[in-house]
Amino acid sequence: MRLRAAHVRVRVPATSANLGPGFDALGLALGLHDEIEVRALGAPGVRVEVHGEGAGSVPDDETHLVVRALRAALDHVGAPQTGLHLVCRNRVPHGRGLGSSAAAVVGGILAARGLVEPGALDDDVALALATQFEGHPDNAAPALLGGLTVAWSDDATGDVAPVRAARLEVHRDLAPVAVVPPGHLSTHAARGVLPARVPHADAAWQAGRAALLVEALGRRPDLLLPATQDRLHQGYRREVMPASLALVDALRAQGVAAVVSGAGPTVLVLARRAPGSQDGTDADAAVADAFGGVMAGWRVLRLPVDATGAEVTTLLD
């Protein structure tokens, strides 16, 4: 396998996983993007420039997540390694439950796709490789494919776990709103408070809500409030993100379908477009009321559904 290009750009969306009851399975791509420019060099070595989110705090060497994912993808298809110059323009908040690590991993894999011969890294392979880094495919799938996805893993049979994902219908009126707190929380800490076992009744109840959520997101947004109820993870995470769960409680008490985005602490509101408004939603008043005019560092981001997913472009020097 040879390299066919030396300079590529990748654009990857933010994502929100779980969406309430769809734990480790459902994910939604959102209209906020990281852009990664990769140049293959004739000499060994790595140089990473980071602008925006993570600047000054993420590695700028071989341990950078984009570099690691890119090199793993090149190895997988038998392509030669090369020196690299990366420029990362990050807009997806880090440590907030909006898929920043999945964006980096998918970005690296798609950059490798752009550098090698066409067809070497198809979506199935890219998703499997991304899942090896992420541990689960719920963020990687929408980052790669765009839109609303359901992802699942089969029994392992080889060096790459057989992971699958399917695109699902999204209602045209869905208008997600991310309410992003000033503080961050690691996925490891958020998953660390989850129990190893849950009651069978909770698991059965959750399966029903996850099925209902697919219908609500696709055809019946009027059902989003009951469809986003959860018993498997959000309640257990209250101790590590009390402010986020208090906001979820306050919004849901006003009839708003609010959930923890991924592992948190961002709160995702699955709102609907307000009639007669270009960008307003039916949840805007409830969000404003919950804060009483004092945001205290929280940000409200209206993020449309990204229907495209990650894109790679070959650049000509």
Protein Blocks (a to p, Z undefined) as FASTA:
>chain_A
ZZfbfbdcdddddddehjlmagokbccdddddcdddddddfbecdddddehehihkaccb
fklmklmmmmmmmmmnopacdddddddddfbdghklnopmmmmmmmmmmmmmmmmcehkl
cfklmmmmmmmmnopaklmmmmmngpjddddddddfbfbdcdddddddddfkbccddddd
fbdcdfklmmmmpcfbdcfklmmmmmmmmmmmmmmmmmmmmlmmmmmgcfklmmmmmmmm
mmlmmmmmmmmmnopacddehjbjadcddddddehiakbcfklmmmmmmnnopanopacd
dddddfkbpadddddZZ
